[in-house]
């Protein structure tokens, strides 16, 4: 193998698994270290650079970072990354003076954002400081999009939404509430906008067209029902409720039902648990509140009598599963479940009845716009899409990243630059060495178990629908949890010319990730290591030829815990511990690059 080129930004980025897995690439290890030092305000601002909504996402993020966490490879539970994000938000000082500011002198460009959800707000956040005038059209009386209407207040309090949305709007955005866009053609023709961003979400819940569906008014579409609950239009539900579907929306529906008076709530799943779309922690929270999750039942019909809903008929199924895939399905007969209400939470779809045909915006057969996955530009050059409106339902952190990328494209489009030409990511390294055997980070392994987030008691939480269930970590609890982080951004950097092949680093390595061996193909090296490297999703580090024997130092990045013992033991300083900082360009970076003076 050729020597590994660590100058490419993606090499060390991939090693920081949590940051690599985050769609917005939040610098997780850095903000965790700041929390460990009690620097909550600084930790919040590190978060805000990439994810824009630390307080919101510290409560409701889908946490793609946690399954990727390297801690989960050496013990069962990863670091509580998401809940530490909330710690920074809950314990910070006033950050108003630290927020970006919009210049008094504008650049003459006007941008329209349709929908005041996370994607549009991120676009505004990135463009307002560059002098753009941003108008946000929102159909409801309050901003937030599906963060407001589909995430219950017992998970995401309104004051948290209001505060973090306010940071963006108060930069000078023209937020027009109760102003739905009813015609894209009219918007493009009636007001002189230089570009339009569509961040209207995926607001249409999927139907379940079965016998009896329209014979009663007690069958509800999940996202519409949650919206009605959020705005106070629905304040009660029957005692027996069936939720159809097993995604995160279904979890919000079943837990909301309990707070509106339901006594018996069942989530009906067509397949076994390993096929559920809901996050494991969402399932655990629902089950802790005594929601029953019934697997292997496929809905067949709604049973009614004189317009009154009596229940639903299901087909009970049995599956043959091999290697994670369903190989065969058998019916075990029909089963009746009585209920007073049914809530359908089987998915969401895009809906653009206000985008007319013939104006240049192409939609595919699923009514999804044709959008470039890099630039977020539609087939009408001045119109961009992001969030759920672009590629269908995902989650908030994906919408934020879409907003960042769309803002870059809008900025380049408005300045007659090629939108597909993006600044590359960068990486910088800085040594953590403070002395012969001392590092400017805590490198010892702490075996403390993952902290459990305290919750409001089961009786107390049902008294009102807006009582936040999770209390969050205290500063003292956070002080223990942060010690579980392995500082994956502090890299082992090797200088082959200094190595004397004494094997000291290999002897001291606690996870057997280092080997000095003859070079060969990747397949050969992966089997010739001290411990075979089986995870091909992460690269091997291969050094230049060592001066003594012409062999190479090989490191399996997959299992390294960044403890620094190799660097401490090395008598020639061939190993060093260096912090990698990944630079992710945003719109402001494109502006600085274009105007370096």
N, C-alpha and C positions, 0 to 999 in steps of 0.2 A: 504494500500500500504506500501511496505518496504521503509525505509528512502532512499532518493535519494543519490546515490554514485557519488559525484562530482569529485572524483579522476580520473574517466575515462575520457580520453582526449576528446571523442566525445561529452560529455555533454555540456561543455562550448563552444566547437567549434560550435555546432549547434545553440547556442544562438547568436553567431556572424554571423548573416545570410549571410552577404555579403561575408565573408571569406569562409563560408561553401559552398556557391553556386559557388564560383570560382573554376574551375577545378584544378588550381595550388595552391589554398588556399593562395592567397596573403593577407598579414596582412594589410587590408584596413584601419581600424581605426588608426593604428599606423602611417602609412604614411600620413594620413590626418592631424593628430595632428602635425606632423613634418612640414607640409606645413603651418599650422596655425602659427607656430613659426618662419616661414621664413627659415627653415632648408631644403632647396630644394635638396641639394646634398644628405643629409642623407635620405630624403624621396625617392629619386631615387634608392639608394642602397637597401633600404628595399624592394622596388618593385622588383629589379633585383634578389634578393635572390630566388624568386619563379617564376616570369614570364619572366625573362631573357631579354625581349624586351620592356622596359617601354615606350620609345618614339614611337615605332611602335604601341603597343597595346593601348597607350593613344589616338590614332587616329582611329584605325580600329577594336578594340576588339568588340566581339559580346555582351559584357556586361551582362553576366548572373548574375553578382552581383547586378545590379540595380533593377530588378524586385523583388529581395529578400530583398532589403533594408528596414529596419524597419521604416524609415521615411515615406515610401509609405503607411504605415498602419494608419498613423495619418493625412496625407494630400495626395493630389493627386500625387505629383512628388517626386521620390526618390532623394537622394543626387547624384550629377553629378560625380560619382566615377571615371568613365573612363576619363573624361576630366580633372579631378584633377590629374590623373596620368600623363597626358601630361604637366600640369603645372610644376610638379617636373622636368620633362625632359627638358622643355624649359628654365627653370631658374636656373638650376644647374651649378656648377663649373666643371672644368675638373676633371673627375673621374678616369683617367688612373691609378693613384697611388693606388686607392682603389680596383681595379679589381683583381680577383684571378690570380695567376701566375703559369706557368708550371715549375716544377723543372728541373734543368739542367740534373740531373741523371734520366733517364727513367726507367720504371719498366720492360721493355723487352716485353711488350704486344702491339700488333698492331691491330687497329680496323679500319674497312672500313665502311664508311657511304655513302649510295647511295642516292644522291639528296641533294642539299644544301638548303633545306627548314627549317622551324622552328624546326621540330622534330630532324633532324640530327644535326642542329646547337646546340640544347640543349644538345644532347648526347656529342658533342665535348666540350661544355662549362663545363660539369660536370666531364668528364674523363681526359681532358688535365691537370688540376691541380694535378691529382693523378699520373702523370708520364706516361700515355698512349701516344702512337704515334697514331694519328688519321688522316686518309686519307679520304677526302671528294671528291666523284666523282660527278661532275655536268655537265649535258649535254649542258647547255648554256654558254655563255661567261661571265655571271655575276651570282653571287649567290643570293639566296633569295627564290627560288621556286615560288609557287603560290603567295607569298607576293609580288614578283616582277612582275610576268606576269599577274596576274588576278585582282590586286587591282590598280586602275588607279592612276596616279601620282597626280591628283587633290585631292585625299584623302590621299595618302601616298607618300610624296616626296622621290625621290631617295636618297638624301643626308642623310635622317633619316635612311633608310635601310642600306646604306653603312657604316654609323658610328657604328650602333649597331651590325651589322654582323662583322665589323672589330674588335670590341672588342674581339670576340671569335677567329676569324681566326688569329689575331695577337698574341694569346697565343702560337701559334706554329703549328696550324693545317696545314696539307699538302692539300691545296685546289687545285684540278685538274679541271680546267674549260675546256669547250669544250670536255669533256671526258665522254660520255654516256656509261653506262654499257650495253653491248649487249648480255652478256652471264653470268649468275650466275655461271654456271659450270666452265667456264674459270676463273672467278674471284676467286673462291674457290680453284682451282687447280694451278693457275699460280703465285699467290702471297701468301706469308705466313701470312695471317691474322688470329688472334686468334678468332675473332668474326666479324660478319657483321651485320650492322643495315640498314634496308631498310626504308627510309623516302622519297620515290619518289612521294608521293601524290596520288591523284586520277585524272590523267591527261586526261581522255577520256570523252568528253562531250556526253551526250545522244542524240540519233537521234530521228527524228519524221518522221517515214516512212509513208507518206500520198501520195495520187495521186499528181503528178507534182513535187515531191520533187527533182528529179534529172533532171528536164527539164530546169534548169536555174542555173547560177553560182552566183545568188544573195541571196542565202540562206546560212547562216553561223552558225557554232557551236559556242556558246557563249564564252567558255573559250579559244578556239583556236583563235577566233576573237580578244578577249582582249589581248591575247599574241601577236598577230600581231600588234595591236595598240601600245603596250608597247615597241616593238622593232622597231617601225617606218615603218613596212612593209605595214601598212594601214594608210592612212592619209586623207581619204575622205569617205563619205557615201552618199547615196541618200537623197533627201529632205524628203521623207516619209518613216519612218521606223517602223516596227512592231517587238516588242520583245515578244516572246512566253515564258511564265513562269513568276513567280512572287517571286523568291527568291532573295537573295542579289546579286548574279551574274547578274540577270536581271536588278537590279537597276544600277549596274556599266555599263552594256551595254547601257541602255537607256541614262544615263547621258554622257557617252562617245560619243554616236551618236550626241548629241547636239553640242559637241565641235568639231566634224568633219564635220559639215555643215548641219545636219538635221534640218528641220523646224517644222516638225509634227511627234512626236514620241508617239507611243501608246504601253503600256504594256497590253497584252491580258491575262486575268486570267480566268481559267475555273470555279473557285468557288468564293463565296463572300469573302469580305475582312478578316473576322475573321479566314479564313482558309489559309491565306497567310503565306509563309515561311519567307519572308523578314522581317527584324526588322522594327519596327514602325518608328524609326528615319530615316532609309534608305528610306522608303516610303515618309516620309515628305520632305526629301531633294529632292527627284525626283519630287514630286508634286510642290514644291516651284520653280522648274525650268521649270514648265509648261508641264511636262510629264503627259499625260492622262492615267489613269489606268482604263481599261474597264473590268468589272467583268461579270461573267456568260456567257462566250463565249468559246466554245470548238472548236479547229481547225479541219477542215474537209479536206481541200485540198489547194494546191498551184495553183493559176490560172496563166497560162503563155500563150504566143502567139509567136511562132517562136523563142523560147529561151529567150524571154523577160518576166520578172516577172511583172505581172499586179497587183497582190494582193493576198489575201487569202479569202477563204470561211470559215465561222464559223457557228456553230449551237448555236443559242441563247437558254439559258437554264433558267429554273425557279426551285427553290428548296423549299421544305418544311423542315424547320429546327426545331427540338425540343430538348431542353436541350443541345444545342451545337452540335448535330449530324444531319446529313442529312438523312431524312426519306424517301423522295421521290424526283424524278427529272422528269421534264417535258420539252419537246422541244417546243419552240415558233417559230421555223422556221429558215431558213438560212439567214445569213447576209454577204454581201461582203464588205471587207475593202481594198481599193486600197493602194499600197505601192511600193517602189522602192527596198527596202531591207528587209529581214527577218532575225532576229537573234534568234537562238534557245537557250534558257537558262532554260532547263527543268531538269537539274541535271547532276551529274558527276559519273563516274564509275572508278573502279580500272582497270589497264591494265598492265599485266606482261608478255608480249610476250618474254621477255628475261630470264624468269625463266623456265628452261627446266623441262620436266616431268622426273621422275625417279631419281632425285637427293635427294629426301627426304623431299621436301617442298610441303605439301598438300594444294591444293586450293579447295574451295567448288564449287558448281554448278554456283555460281555467280562470279566466278573467284576471290574470296576474300580469302586470306590465312587463314588457321586455326591457330589462334594466341591466346595464353593464355591471358585472360583479366587482370590478375594481373602482370604477369612477362613479357608479350609481346614477349615471346619466341615462335618460330614456331615449326613445327614438325621436323625440322632439328636443333638440339640443339644449334649450333653455330650461327644461323641466327635469328635475332630479327626484329620485325616490329614496326612502330609507326606512328602517325599522320594519315592522310587520307589513307595511304597505308595499315594500319592495319585493320580498321573497316569501311572504307568509309568516305565520306566528313563530316567534322564537322567545326571547326574553329581553328584559330591560337592558342588560349590559351589551347585548348585540345591537340594540337600537342606538345606544350611545356610540358604539364604534362606527356604525353606519353614518351617524351624524358627523363624526369627526372626518370621515373620508369624503362624505358629500360636501362638507364645508370647504375642503381642499379643492375639490372639483369646481365648485361654484366660484371660488376665488380666482382660480385659473381661467375659467370661462369668462368671467367678467373683465379679465385683463387680456383677453385674446391670446391666451396661452393654451397649449395642448393639454387637455385635461388628463390624458393617459400618462403623461410624463410626471412621475412622482419623485420626490426626494427619497433617496434610499435610507433605510434605517442605519443607525450607526452604533458603535460600541466603544467604550473607553474603559481602560483598566488602570487601577491605582493600587499600589502595594499597601497592605495592611500591617506591614512590619513596623514594630516600634522598638524592638531590641533583639537580642540574640534569639530568644525564645518567647517573645511576647507579640501579640497581635492586637490590632485596634478593633477587635470584635470578640465576643465570648464564644469560644470554639469548643467548650466541653459539652459532652452529651448529657442531657438531663432526662432521666427516665420517668418524669412525672406524667401521669395519665391526662388525657384530654379532659378539660373542665366541662362540667354540665352547666348549661345556661339556666339560671333560675327562672321560674315561671310563677305567674299568679295562680293561686289555688283554684281547684276545679269549681268550687261553689262560688267564689268571688267573681270569677271571670265571666259568668253567665248573667250577671246582674244588669249589665248594659252591653250593647253590641260594640261599643267603641273602647272597651277596656283592653289595653294592649297586654297580650298574654305573656310575651317574652319580656323579662325585665332587663336583660342584658347583663354582661359581666360588670362587677364592680372593678375599680382600679386594682384592688388587691387580687381578685381572681384573675384579672388580665395579666398581672405581674407573673403569675405561675404559667399561664398558657403561652405567653410569648417565649418562655424558655424552651419550648418544644420545637421552635423553628430551627432548622439546621443551617441557616445562612447560605442557601444554595447559590446566591449571587457572589459569594466570596470563592473565587476559583483557584484551583491548583494549577499554577502556571510553571511550565518546565523549560529549563534551558539545557539542551542536550550537550552543549560544549563544556558544561561544568560538571557533568556526571562522571564519576569514577567507577560506577557499577559495583558499589560496595554492598548493595542489596539492603541497606539499612531501612530505606523507605518501604520496601516489600515486607521486611520482617515486622515492622511496626503497624502496617495497615490493618485496621480491625475488620475490614470487610473483604479483604483479598481482591482488591480491584486493580492492583498493579502487577505487571509482569515485564521482565526483560527477556526478550526472545528474538530469534531470527525473524526477519520480515517475511511476509508472504501475502497471499490474497486475504481478503476480509474473512472468507469462510475458514481459511486455515488459522488465522489469528484468533478468531472467536473460540476455537476449540483448543488452542494452545495456551490459553491463559491459566493463571493459578486457579481461578474459578471461571468456567466457561460462560461467555457472555451471550445470553439467549434472547435478550430483548433488542430486536433490531430497530425499534423506533428511535433509539438513541445511538449516536455514533460512538465508535471507538476513537480515543485519542491515540495517535501514532506519532512518535517523535521523529526528528531527523536521526540519522545514523549516529550512534554513540561513538566517541573517539577511541575508546579502548578496544572494542571488539567488532564494531560495525553492526552490532545488534540494535534493536529499537526498544524504547520504553513504550509500553502499551497500557492504557488506562481504560477501564470500563466505566464510562460516565453514569451508567444506569444505577450502580450500587454505591458510588462514592457518597459519603456523608459530610464531606467538606470539613472534617475535623482538624485538618492542618498538621496531623502528627507526622506526615511525610516531610513537611517543610521544617518541622522542629527537629527531626532526627537527622536530616541531611547535613553532612559535615562541610559541603562545598556550596551550599545555598543554590543548588540546582533547582530545587523546588521553592516557590514563593506563593504566598496567599495574596491574591489580588482581587479587589472588588470590581465586578463588571457592571457597568451602567449602560443600559440599553436606551438609545435615543430614538423615540418614535415620533416622526414628523407630524405636526398638525398644521393648520392653515397659517398660523402666525410664523411658523418656521419657513414656509414658502414665501411669505411676505418679506422676512428678513433676508432670505437668500436672494430675492429679486432686487432688494434695495439695501445692500450691505453697508452703505454709508449712513 
